[in-house]
Amino acid sequence: MYDLLSFAIGAVAAIMIAINGQLTSAYDIFISAVIIHIVGTVFSFVVCKIRHQKVLVRAEAWWMYLGGAIGVFTTFGNNLSYGHISMTSIVALVLFGQTVTSLLIDSFGLLGMEKHPFKKTSAIGLIFALAGMLVMLQPSGGESDGGAAMAVAAAFGSGISLVLSRTVNGRLAEQAGALPGSFINHLVGLPITVIIMLIAERGAHTSLTVLPVSSWWIYCGGMLGVLSVFLYNTVVPKVSSFRVTILTFVAQVFTGLVIDVLFGSGYSKVTLIGGALVAAGMFLNMLLDAALANK
């Protein structure tokens, strides 16, 4: 069941990215981030009240409230990469950051998570994942101003912060519940996005675009963000971080490709090949684990 939920997270993430991309095109990176967090905070609060769940719960440690703060840097890390390196390179570097961080968390039980020692069978999935990343890495286009180096660091850091955020949120959810944990995530992230927006927009004289009523759906990304965090909060305490990373990545890549095809944007053959390699490694791991379990 948890593997299916991990796939669902990847699919939700792909749809959310597409919707948030439209919101960012209508406004800008910083204003859209604030809107996403406002919608997510209000939506999760309302759902918690409907379900008669407490929205604020005392945690064992203060750092368990920081998932939303860490998650803000995932969004801005991705945004800083756009335009300097290819999208496929960003995807590969984010996956690399996630993979490294996930393996460290699993191996050492960091942040209070259960230890999942690296198994020999997992090496196959790791090798295929690395092969997929290498396929997706593309030349930056010859930038010499340091922009490409900054983009590489930002994309890699985004992968690290994504895993840290979901892990911290998962630890909080063990005490607060999956849905209240999602509310706290968005509530903590909201003032940080507002501060960043105010700093970034100072003196910029940004003009907001007036959108037609038919564009209401671009504001739904925050709701999907709540669902995504809720699903992570359900899965992370039960499944190894590395497994969650691979499963969600595969689902996100192929859902994204389907979205691109449906909306006539075409698709990246490089991303398709890279995603297929990672998926192949994942399924081989699952088959080997099932075979060993039956012995």
Secondary structure, 3 states (H helix, E strand, C coil): CHHHHHHHHHHHHHHHHHHHHHHHHHCCHHHHHHHHHHHHHHHHHHHHHHCCCCCCCCCCCHHHHCHHHHHHHHHHHHHHHECCECHHHHHHHHHHHHHHHHHHHHHHCHHHCCCCCCCCCHHHHHHHHHHHHHHHCCCCCCCCCCHHHHHHHHHHHHHHHHHHHHHHHHHHHHHHCHHHHHHHHHHHHHHHHHHHHHHHHCCCCCCCCCCCHHHHHHHHHHHHHHHHHHHHHHHCCCCCHHHHHHHHHHHHHHHHHHHHHHCCCCCCHHHHHHHHHHHHHHHHHHHHHHHHHCC
